[in-house]
């Protein structure tokens, strides 16, 4: 029997929202998949760009969803940002914190001193999301940055998901300071490498796998850190985005959800497929079914893998797609590519 995908790696780096859960509910099959990772004694790290909560709060949230974990499995962008600053600053250096008390606690944990005013002569500014951040906080940071302080952003996510829709994220506030100062911060969270490297180091892994639902953060982070990645379509990412992705946003695998960890790698690998063939005609990808019929979504995803395998070596960006038969058209419709 072919070994499952997880057996080819010594650590699994899991994004949270859209990968493990959506809102207040676990993604289908997530608990069973994560329990199996633990059973196989493969290291697991939850990697999150959320810098507003301490690791113990993430553990409590996951516990409330029925997942057993502890703080050693949590890697946040706040922790990564603190480590970036610790590498650049002497012990006890002052750091102006724009963010929550949880972010300030991570600064203290690396022997730096969190402050809230530019008058305290901070050597650096660290910026993470907080719903309480206001003009005064940005003004203090602006003065410190203009004064030469090192500037580290926990992440540059323009939006964050909420039940009401996409709301302004840390990246939106970072952009305000960029406009005001003309400076660009160092970024610790995905897609930049520090967060993923921290997670890999903590797991002492040499063969990690990144799993996420966002091309621009999770998958791009894997590419930049030279970590293979699995794109899951249980969150915000769509088949159309995957097909049109530029090289720096392309995953190695694509699947419906995290249950792909426990199926053979070939089931999710983006390569030529036995069930679908693709040819290029007049800048159009023509999909043709090779088998007797198309089943549920995983079979349709075979069509997506075949399309990516045909398109990525010769181009990037949007491309016209059409089906050559009823089965292919069914697959494209299910993928939202018809």
Long-range contacts (C-beta under 8 A, 24 or more apart in sequence): 2-264, 2-265, 2-266, 3-264, 4-261, 4-262, 4-263, 4-264, 4-265, 5-209, 5-230, 5-253, 5-260, 5-261, 5-262, 5-263, 5-264, 5-265, 5-267, 5-268, 6-36, 6-37, 6-40, 6-42, 6-209, 6-261, 6-262, 7-40, 7-42, 8-207, 8-209, 8-265, 9-42, 9-205, 9-207, 9-208, 9-209, 9-228, 10-42, 10-43, 10-203, 10-205, 10-206, 10-207, 10-208, 11-42, 11-43, 11-44, 11-45, 11-199, 11-200, 11-203, 11-205, 11-207, 11-208, 11-209, 12-37, 12-42, 12-43, 12-44, 12-45, 12-208, 12-209, 12-211, 12-261, 13-45, 13-47, 13-75, 13-196, 13-199, 13-200, 13-208, 13-209, 13-210, 13-211, 13-227, 14-44, 14-45, 14-46, 14-47, 14-211, 14-212, 14-258, 15-46, 15-47, 15-48, 15-190, 15-210, 15-211, 15-212, 15-213, 15-214, 15-217, 15-218, 15-235, 16-46, 16-48, 16-50, 16-58, 17-48, 17-161, 17-235, 18-161, 18-212, 18-213, 18-214, 18-232, 18-234, 18-235, 18-236, 18-237, 19-211, 19-212, 19-213, 19-218, 19-232, 19-234, 19-235, 19-258, 20-46, 20-62, 20-67, 20-258, 21-65, 22-234, 22-235, 23-163, 24-65, 25-65, 26-65, 26-66, 26-67, 27-232, 27-234, 27-235, 27-257, 27-258, 28-234, 28-257, 28-259, 29-257, 29-258, 29-259, 30-67, 30-257, 30-258, 31-65, 31-66, 31-67, 32-259, 33-257, 33-258, 33-259, 33-261, 33-262, 34-67, 34-258, 35-68, 36-261, 36-262, 37-261, 38-68, 43-203, 43-204, 43-205, 44-69, 44-73, 44-203, 45-73, 45-74, 45-75, 45-199, 45-200, 45-202, 45-203, 46-73, 46-74, 46-75, 47-75, 47-190, 47-195, 47-196, 47-199, 47-210, 48-74, 48-75, 48-76, 48-77, 49-76, 49-77, 49-154, 49-155, 49-157, 49-170, 49-189, 49-190, 49-195, 49-217, 50-76, 50-77, 50-129, 50-160, 51-76, 51-77, 51-78, 51-81, 51-99, 51-100, 51-102, 51-103, 51-128, 51-129, 51-154, 51-155, 51-170, 51-189, 52-78, 52-99, 52-100, 52-102, 52-103, 52-128, 52-129, 52-130, 52-131, 53-100, 53-102, 54-102, 54-105, 54-106, 55-79, 57-102, 72-202, 75-195, 75-198, 75-199, 75-202, 76-106, 76-195, 77-128, 77-154, 77-155, 77-188, 77-189, 77-190, 77-195, 78-102, 78-103, 78-106, 78-128, 78-154, 79-106, 79-198, 80-154, 80-188, 80-189, 80-194, 80-195, 80-198, 81-106, 81-126, 81-128, 81-152, 81-153, 81-154, 81-188, 81-189, 81-194, 82-106, 82-107, 82-109, 82-110, 82-112, 82-126, 83-110, 83-188, 83-194, 83-198, 84-152, 84-186, 84-188, 84-194, 85-110, 85-112, 85-124, 85-126, 85-150, 85-152, 86-110, 86-111, 86-112, 88-124, 88-150, 89-123, 89-124, 89-150, 93-123, 93-124, 94-120, 94-121, 94-122, 94-123, 94-124, 95-122, 95-123, 95-124, 95-125, 95-126, 96-120, 96-122, 96-124, 96-125, 96-126, 96-140, 96-141, 96-144, 96-149, 97-126, 98-125, 98-126, 98-127, 98-128, 98-130, 98-133, 98-137, 98-138, 98-140, 98-141, 98-173, 99-126, 99-127, 99-128, 99-129, 99-130, 99-133, 99-154, 100-128, 100-129, 100-130, 100-132, 103-128, 103-130, 103-154, 116-140, 118-143, 118-144, 118-147, 122-149, 123-149, 123-150, 124-149, 124-150, 124-151, 124-152, 125-149, 125-150, 125-151, 125-152, 126-152, 126-153, 126-154, 127-151, 127-152, 127-153, 127-154, 127-170, 127-173, 127-174, 127-177, 127-185, 128-153, 128-154, 128-155, 128-170, 129-154, 129-155, 129-157, 129-160, 129-169, 129-170, 129-173, 133-173, 138-173, 138-176, 138-177, 138-180, 141-177, 142-177, 142-180, 142-181, 145-177, 145-181, 145-183, 146-181, 150-186, 151-177, 151-183, 151-185, 151-186, 152-185, 152-186, 152-187, 152-188, 153-185, 153-186, 153-187, 153-188, 153-189, 154-187, 154-188, 154-189, 155-187, 155-188, 155-189, 155-190, 155-217, 156-185, 156-187, 156-189, 157-189, 157-217, 161-236, 189-217, 190-217, 190-218, 190-220, 190-221, 191-216, 191-217, 191-218, 191-220, 191-221, 191-223, 191-224, 192-221, 192-224, 193-221, 193-224, 193-225, 195-221, 196-221, 196-222, 196-225, 196-227, 197-225, 200-225, 200-227, 211-258, 211-261, 213-237, 215-241, 215-242, 215-245, 215-249, 215-251, 216-249, 219-245, 219-249, 219-250, 219-251, 220-248, 220-249, 222-251, 223-247, 223-248, 223-249, 223-250, 224-248, 228-252, 228-253, 229-253, 230-254, 230-255, 230-258, 230-260, 230-261, 230-268, 231-255, 232-256, 232-257, 232-258, 232-260, 233-257, 233-301, 234-258, 238-336, 239-301, 239-304, 239-335, 239-336, 239-337, 240-318, 240-335, 240-336, 240-337, 242-304, 242-308, 243-304, 243-307, 243-308, 243-311, 243-319, 243-321, 243-337, 244-316, 244-317, 244-318, 244-319, 245-316, 246-316, 246-317, 247-312, 247-316, 250-308, 250-312, 254-301, 254-304, 254-305, 254-308, 255-298, 255-301, 256-297, 256-298, 256-301, 267-298, 268-305, 269-305, 270-305, 270-308, 270-309, 270-312, 271-305, 271-309, 272-306, 272-309, 272-310, 273-302, 273-303, 273-305, 273-306, 273-309, 275-299, 275-302, 275-303, 275-306, 276-302, 276-303, 276-306, 276-328, 276-331, 277-306, 278-306, 278-307, 278-309, 278-310, 278-311, 279-310, 280-310, 280-314, 283-319, 283-320, 284-319, 284-320, 284-321, 284-322, 285-310, 285-311, 285-319, 285-320, 285-321, 285-322, 286-321, 286-322, 286-323, 286-324, 287-321, 287-322, 287-323, 287-324, 287-328, 287-331, 287-332, 288-323, 288-324, 288-325, 288-328, 289-324, 289-325, 289-327, 289-328, 289-331, 291-327, 293-327, 294-327, 294-328, 294-330, 294-331, 294-334, 297-334, 299-331, 300-330, 300-331, 300-334, 300-335, 301-335, 302-331, 303-328, 303-331, 303-332, 303-335, 304-335, 304-337, 307-337
